[in-house]
Amino acid sequence: MPLQVQLGVTPMELLRQRRLDAARARLRMQPNASITETALNFGFGHLGRFSHYYYERFRELPRQTQTDDSA
C-alpha cells in the first residue's frame, strides 16, 4: 500500500511536516534563535513559504511561537 494511502499525505508533505516540527522545536527551545537561520537550517529556502507552511500547520507564525510563554 502506498505511503500516501497509509498516512493520508504524500512523502513530500510528510517530509515538510517533519521539518516544520523540528523548526518549531528549535524556536521553542531557543526563543532568541533567528527565524531566518532556523528556516534555512531546516531546508526552507523561501522564507515566505516557510511562514505560510508554518502557519498552515500550527495556526501561528514562527515569531508567535517564540513569544508564547505557554509553549
C-alpha positions as CSV (number, residue, x, y, z in Angstrom):
1,M,0.0,0.0,0.0
2,P,1.5,3.4,-1.0
3,L,2.6,5.8,1.8
4,Q,0.1,8.4,0.7
5,V,-2.8,6.0,1.2
6,Q,-1.4,4.8,4.6
7,L,-0.8,8.2,6.1
8,G,-3.1,10.4,4.1
9,V,-0.2,12.6,2.9
10,T,2.4,12.5,0.1
11,P,6.0,11.7,1.0
12,M,7.0,15.3,0.3
13,E,4.2,16.6,2.7
14,L,5.4,14.2,5.4
15,L,8.9,15.4,5.0
16,R,7.8,19.0,5.2
17,Q,5.8,18.3,8.3
18,R,8.8,16.7,10.0
19,R,11.0,19.7,9.0
20,L,8.4,22.1,10.4
21,D,8.1,20.1,13.6
22,A,11.9,20.3,14.0
23,A,11.9,24.1,13.3
24,R,9.2,24.6,15.8
25,A,11.0,22.6,18.5
26,R,14.1,24.8,17.9
27,L,12.1,28.0,18.1
28,R,10.6,26.9,21.4
29,M,13.9,25.7,22.9
30,Q,15.8,28.7,21.6
31,P,13.5,31.7,21.6
32,N,16.3,34.0,20.6
33,A,17.1,31.9,17.5
34,S,16.9,33.7,14.2
35,I,13.8,32.7,12.3
36,T,15.6,33.1,9.0
37,E,18.5,30.9,10.1
38,T,16.1,28.3,11.5
39,A,14.1,28.2,8.3
40,L,17.3,27.8,6.2
41,N,18.8,25.2,8.6
42,F,15.7,23.0,8.1
43,G,15.7,23.2,4.3
44,F,13.3,26.1,3.7
45,G,15.0,28.4,1.2
46,H,11.9,30.7,0.7
47,L,11.0,32.5,3.9
48,G,7.5,33.4,2.7
49,R,6.7,29.8,2.0
50,F,8.2,28.8,5.3
51,S,5.9,31.2,7.1
52,H,2.9,30.0,5.1
53,Y,3.6,26.3,5.7
54,Y,4.3,27.0,9.4
55,Y,1.0,28.9,9.9
56,E,-0.9,26.3,7.9
57,R,0.4,23.6,10.2
58,F,0.5,25.3,13.6
59,R,-2.0,28.2,13.2
60,E,0.6,30.7,14.4
61,L,3.5,32.5,12.9
62,P,7.1,31.5,13.9
63,R,7.6,34.7,15.9
64,Q,4.4,33.8,17.9
65,T,6.0,30.5,18.8
66,Q,9.0,32.3,20.1
67,T,6.9,34.7,22.3
68,D,4.4,32.2,23.5
69,D,5.1,31.8,27.3
70,S,2.9,28.7,27.5
71,A,5.0,26.8,24.8
